[in-house]
Amino acid sequence: MRTHRRSWMTAALATLAWATFPEAQAADRAFRAGAAAVDVTPFLDDPIVGNYVAPPAAHVHDPLHARALVLDDGSTRLAFVLVDSVGITREVLDAARKLAAEKAGLPPGNILAAATHTHSATRGGSKEFLKPDAVPSEYARILSRRIADAIRLAAGNLAPAKVGWGTVDAPEHLFNRRWLLKAGETVPNPFGGLDRAVMNPGRHPKIHEPAGPTDPQVAFLAVQAPDGRPIALLANYSLHYVGGVPAGHVSADYFAVFARKVGERLGVDPLRDPPFVGVLSNGTSGDVNNIDVQGPPPATPPGPYEQMDRVADDLANRVAGTYRGVAFRDWVPLAAAHRELVLKARRPTPEQLDYARKILAKPEDAPRAHGLERIYAERTLALADAPDEVSIMLQAFRVGDLGIAAIPFEVFTEIGLEIKAKSPFKPTFTIELANGLYGYLPSPRHFAIGGYETWMGTNFVEPEASPKIVATLLDLFAALDAGRTPASRAPAP
């Protein structure tokens, strides 16, 4: 049996040793926060990953960043870092965590590192399953160092702070991109079978209704100096990305536009050192986008970058308005827990392998039953040699009454909604594509109806993966809620 194992975490279901919250230790009740942003723009000519064609980067519309926030309650230190990337492998993130932990005074498990999932950037490493042993690219090696630098700089900026959080709904920008077809209707898939669900169907005459929900909530964590000056704001919204980027352009998408505009709405001084750091993380948006297939088409289609500006501007306005009513606290307890979860990998059957070989044996210009059949035939054969299992890292964080979960997949929205509903912390939000990229994570019911996100080669793990992930995260949250938290502070550098 071949299994993905990782270096600094060896026990599959282990968490760190437990201690108790230091809420009664008055001498430790000093809350600090620091933030920083570091440029991680890839090289020109690197492939822009996000679609089936990966054009070389020819123009940088806006630089990519790793944006970090470090919190310290006097006994526990946490770090959050969001990177403008379509996805980053665990090897790259583990290397960043190891270096940052050594230099910034916190254990690796207290660092949440995730990609935003902009589709106008390169990938930090090769796909975990298709090329698990690939040598990291030059950019991936540099990226791990720059992510660590962002965390280290944020830790170096630690200063007395107050902390608060809030939520606001913004449903208008969200549409479930998976659609069920009308009764009796099907469409072919690239494996020679038939699906009852389609992704991004346009104004398809056979569609019936969305296959899942959306999550309208924008949740955010904010820190400010004792005099009220904003230090940083970490928001979370379950929207895949917006797009509208010309081919060959590098862009951080609406995530970066929000980061800039929320600072403007809060009236921050852009010349202040250290500067305010706005961050927008991706929630559970594996099946949600910004395309309304039922509404009337716009009279004038938006030009490049226009739609992402509209969405980000609206979110920044709503968050800034809510921010003004947030009750900021001088101190709250911090806590983190993490656990390794072993999942079975999807493996092709003999019949699927035979079908894939037949597809690839045909001339490339031969008629195709499905436009993507050759791509998925290649992925099917590659998965024949993939590991039987994979060990993933799950994390849960507590910031006072706020809960944050981290999952290394593109997660369906209904999974995030379940975590929010069952978490003991209110509010709770989930950051996806954290600690690796392992493909899409549908809930089990979706495998019976099919569609892009459920295809082998897009999804890589067992259909029952999401209930196991949710149960593990809720167990971690329950332990944090009970007042038990990992011993979570390394000696200060």
Secondary structure, DSSP 4 states (H G I P E B T S, - for coil): --EE--SS---TT--PPEEE--TT-GGG---EEEEEEEE-PPPTTSBPBSSSS-PBP-EESS--EEEEEEEE-SS-EEEEEEESSS-B-HHHHHHHHHHHHHHHTS-GGGEEEEE---SSB--BSS-TTTSTTPPPPHHHHHHHHHHHHHHHHHHHT-EE-EEEEEEEE-GGG-EE-EEEEPTT--EE-TTS-EESEEES--S-TTEEEESS----EEEEEEEE-TTS-EEEEEEEE---------TTEE--HHHHHHHHHHHHHTT--TT-SSPPEEEEEE-S-TTEES--SSSPPPSS---TTHHHHHHHHHHHHHHHHHHTT---BS---EEEEEEEEEEEBP---HHHHHHHHHHHHS-TTS--SSTTHHHHHHHHHHHTTS-SEEEEEEEEEEETTEEEEEESSEE-HHHHHHHHHH-SSSSEEEEESBS---BEE--GGGGGT--GGGSBTTB-B-TTHHHHHHHHHHHHHHHHHTTEEE---PPP-
